[in-house]
Amino acid sequence: MSREVARNGGPGRYRAELAQLATTHRAQRRPQPPAPVRRTIEHLGPDPGATAAFVTDLTTALVETGLPRTAARVMACLFASETGSRTAIEMVQDLQVSAATISYAVRLLERQDLILRGRDERGRRHRYFLDDKAGLRTVAAGVAANQRFAATALRGAELFGAETATGSRLALAGRFFERLGDDLMRSADKHWRDLVGDRSDEYTLTSHAE
């Protein structure tokens, strides 16, 4: 306080109103970063409108893979996040849906190993993470669904009998999806190893049917 009084005229000449004006003037004289730098500091990443449009497009693409829409919106939200993570409260705010809707969506995604659950830095809230293996897990989840269908169809073929039209139809569908799943798993594993190189041992492509 004594420094403030001395700076603005001393004990005999100090006036609060004049001191406030002087402080404001000094603040205005402080060097400011150039406009492009200020814009960079204030906003990182693409335009918010472009980001929202991308999230919508990615959601649509994920829905077409078989994900329910809200689960797809959660995945798209995580993909577009710089940290690859969000708390449940943040997702409620981002997606403008209820907490119960988010809870249902994240449980579904967790069951498919598409997202991971952890704690935020303060350890008070659950935080949901999307790591580098999300794409790989998406493939595995799709293949697992095909394999479950194949196994069911082949059981049906045995039930109805291979000599019947129903049994023959089910056997053909079952064998097709069984072989397709095996090929997709091998192909996905090869492409993943090609992409991650020496880090491939950190990741394992497994089917939910195992």
C-alpha positions in Angstrom: 0.0 0.0 0.0 2.8 2.4 0.8 4.3 1.8 -2.6 1.0 2.6 -4.2 0.6 5.8 -2.3 4.2 6.9 -3.1 3.7 6.1 -6.8 0.6 8.4 -6.9 1.8 11.6 -5.3 2.8 10.7 -1.7 0.7 11.0 1.5 -0.2 14.6 1.1 -1.3 14.4 -2.6 -2.7 10.9 -2.9 -6.2 10.7 -4.4 -7.9 7.4 -4.9 -9.7 8.4 -8.1 -6.5 9.7 -9.7 -4.6 6.6 -8.6 -7.2 4.4 -10.4 -6.8 6.5 -13.6 -3.0 6.2 -13.4 -3.2 2.4 -12.9 -5.5 2.1 -15.9 -3.2 4.2 -18.0 -0.1 2.1 -17.1 -2.0 -1.1 -17.9 -2.8 0.3 -21.4 0.9 1.0 -22.0 1.9 -2.6 -21.3 3.1 -4.3 -24.5 0.5 -6.6 -26.0 1.3 -9.6 -28.2 0.6 -9.1 -31.9 -2.9 -9.7 -33.1 -2.2 -13.1 -34.8 -0.5 -14.3 -31.6 -3.5 -13.2 -29.5 -5.8 -15.0 -31.8 -3.6 -18.2 -31.4 -3.7 -17.9 -27.7 -7.4 -17.3 -27.5 -8.4 -20.1 -29.9 -6.5 -23.2 -30.9 -7.7 -25.7 -33.5 -10.2 -25.3 -36.3 -13.2 -22.9 -36.3 -15.8 -24.1 -33.8 -18.4 -24.4 -36.7 -16.0 -26.6 -38.7 -15.4 -28.7 -35.7 -19.1 -29.2 -35.0 -19.7 -30.1 -38.7 -16.9 -32.7 -38.5 -18.2 -34.2 -35.3 -21.6 -34.6 -37.0 -20.1 -36.3 -40.0 -18.0 -38.6 -37.9 -21.1 -39.5 -35.8 -22.9 -40.4 -39.0 -20.0 -42.6 -40.1 -19.9 -44.4 -36.7 -23.6 -45.0 -36.7 -23.2 -46.7 -40.1 -20.8 -49.1 -38.4 -23.6 -50.2 -36.1 -23.2 -48.0 -33.1 -26.3 -46.5 -31.5 -26.4 -42.7 -32.2 -25.6 -41.5 -28.7 -22.7 -43.9 -28.3 -21.5 -42.7 -31.7 -21.8 -39.1 -30.6 -19.7 -39.9 -27.5 -17.0 -41.6 -29.7 -17.0 -38.6 -32.1 -16.7 -36.2 -29.2 -13.7 -38.1 -27.8 -12.0 -38.4 -31.2 -12.3 -34.6 -31.7 -11.0 -33.7 -28.3 -7.4 -32.6 -28.1 -6.9 -34.8 -25.0 -9.0 -37.7 -26.2 -10.9 -37.6 -23.0 -14.0 -36.1 -21.4 -15.7 -36.3 -18.0 -19.4 -37.3 -18.0 -20.4 -33.8 -17.1 -18.4 -32.4 -20.0 -20.1 -34.8 -22.4 -23.5 -33.8 -21.0 -22.6 -30.2 -21.8 -21.0 -30.9 -25.2 -23.8 -33.2 -26.5 -26.7 -31.5 -24.7 -28.2 -34.7 -23.4 -29.1 -36.0 -20.0 -26.6 -37.6 -17.6 -28.6 -40.8 -17.8 -28.1 -40.9 -21.6 -24.4 -40.4 -21.3 -24.2 -43.1 -18.6 -26.0 -45.6 -20.8 -23.8 -44.8 -23.8 -20.5 -45.1 -22.0 -21.5 -48.4 -20.4 -22.2 -49.8 -23.9 -18.8 -48.4 -25.2 -17.0 -49.8 -22.2 -18.5 -53.3 -22.7 -17.1 -53.2 -26.2 -13.7 -52.0 -25.0 -14.0 -48.9 -27.2 -13.3 -46.4 -24.4 -11.5 -46.6 -21.0 -12.5 -45.2 -17.7 -10.2 -43.4 -15.3 -10.1 -40.5 -12.9 -9.4 -36.9 -13.6 -6.3 -35.2 -12.2 -8.0 -34.4 -8.9 -9.5 -37.9 -8.7 -13.0 -36.6 -8.1 -14.7 -37.5 -11.3 -14.7 -40.4 -13.8 -13.0 -39.5 -17.0 -13.5 -41.5 -20.2 -10.5 -41.9 -22.5 -10.1 -42.8 -26.2 -6.7 -44.2 -26.8 -4.8 -45.2 -30.0 -6.3 -48.6 -30.0 -9.9 -47.3 -30.5 -9.9 -48.0 -34.3 -8.5 -51.5 -33.8 -11.1 -52.2 -31.1 -13.8 -51.0 -33.5 -12.8 -53.6 -36.0 -12.6 -56.3 -33.4 -16.1 -55.4 -32.1 -17.5 -55.6 -35.6 -15.8 -58.9 -36.3 -17.0 -60.3 -33.0 -20.6 -59.5 -34.0 -20.2 -61.4 -37.3 -18.6 -64.3 -35.5 -21.5 -64.5 -33.1 -23.9 -64.6 -36.0 -21.8 -67.2 -37.7 -21.8 -69.5 -34.7 -25.6 -69.1 -34.2 -26.3 -69.8 -37.9 -24.1 -73.0 -37.8 -25.9 -74.2 -34.7 -29.2 -73.6 -36.6 -27.9 -75.6 -39.6 -27.3 -78.6 -37.2 -30.7 -78.2 -35.7 -32.6 -78.2 -39.0 -30.3 -80.6 -40.7 -27.9 -80.0 -43.6 -30.3 -81.8 -46.0 -33.1 -79.3 -45.5 -33.3 -75.9 -47.3 -33.3 -74.1 -44.0 -30.2 -76.0 -42.8 -28.4 -75.4 -46.1 -29.2 -71.7 -46.0 -28.0 -71.3 -42.4 -24.8 -73.4 -43.0 -23.9 -71.2 -46.1 -24.4 -68.0 -44.2 -22.5 -69.3 -41.1 -19.5 -70.5 -43.1 -19.4 -67.2 -45.0 -19.4 -65.0 -42.0 -17.0 -67.3 -40.1 -14.4 -67.1 -42.9 -15.0 -63.4 -43.4 -14.3 -62.7 -39.8 -11.1 -64.7 -39.8 -9.9 -62.9 -42.9 -10.8 -59.5 -41.4 -9.0 -60.3 -38.2 -5.8 -61.4 -40.0 -5.9 -58.4 -42.3 -6.6 -55.9 -39.5 -3.7 -57.4 -37.4 -1.3 -57.1 -40.4 -2.3 -53.5 -41.2 -2.1 -52.5 -37.6 1.4 -53.9 -37.2 2.5 -52.2 -40.4 1.3 -48.8 -39.0 2.6 -49.0 -35.5 5.9 -50.8 -36.3 8.0 -51.6 -33.3 5.1 -50.7 -31.0 2.9 -53.5 -32.3 3.7 -55.7 -29.2 1.9 -53.0 -27.1 -1.4 -53.9 -28.8 -3.2 -57.1 -29.2 -6.1 -57.6 -31.6 -8.6 -59.9 -29.9 -12.1 -60.9 -30.7 -15.0 -60.6 -28.2 -16.1 -64.0 -29.4 -13.1 -65.6 -27.8 
